[in-house]
């Protein structure tokens, strides 16, 4: 479910910015977000494919999708510090 949400978000962002989807978020990075469920920008930055620029640009959107997924799965959601 999270993977599909990320994929749809990535497609929309790529169209808005008029760039290829891999420029928004590489496939491997998407898979690692799904596997690790980062809770803050620092954890997101630890994922290969996320540099400081991508974290700054996209962390709020991606972390919101992760939080939404965790709530749907009845997983603990903690407002973690940056």
N, C-alpha and C positions, 0 to 999 in steps of 0.2 A: 504493500500500500504506500509506504513512504517513498519507495523507488519511483512509483508512478507519479506521485505528487511532485517529486523533484524533477522528473523528466518533463512533465507538463510546464512547470515553472521555467525550466531551462529553455524550452522551446519558445515560450512567450517572450522571455528576456532576449533571446537571440533575434527574434523578429523585431522587437522594439528597437534594439541597438543595431540592427542590420548587420549582424556578424554570424559566422558559423557557430553551431551549438557547442562545439568543443572549446571555443574561445570563452564561453560563459563558464562551463564546468565540464572538465574531461570525464569520460565514462568511469575511469578508475576512481576518481575522487568521489563521484556520486555513490559508487558502490561502498566506498569506505565510510561515507557519511551514514549510509544505511546500516553498516556493520557496527560502527562505534557510537552512533547517536550522540554527537557532541552536545554539550550543554552550554557552552560559552564560546566567545570568539577565540580565546587562547587554544581551546581544544580543537576548534575548527582549523586553526592555523597549523596544528600539528599534522594535519592530513596532507599527504603529498598531492600537489596540484593547487594548494591554497597558499599563495604568497600574501604578504601584507596588503597588497592592493586588492586582491580578490576578497580577502576577509573584510576589509573596509567597505567594499562595494556591496557584498552580498550576504554578510553574516546575519543581518537582521531578518532577511527573507528566509534564509535556509534554517536558521535556528527556530524561527516561528513554525516552519513546517515540521521540524523535529519535535517541538513541544506539542503541537497538535496531534502528531502521530502517537506520542507517549500517552497523552490523555485518552485517545481512542482505545489504546491497548491497556488501559488501567495501570500504566506504569507511573512510578513516582516522577513528578515534575518539580524540580527545585529551581527557583530563580537564582541562578548561580552568578557570582561576581565575575566581572571581566578580568 
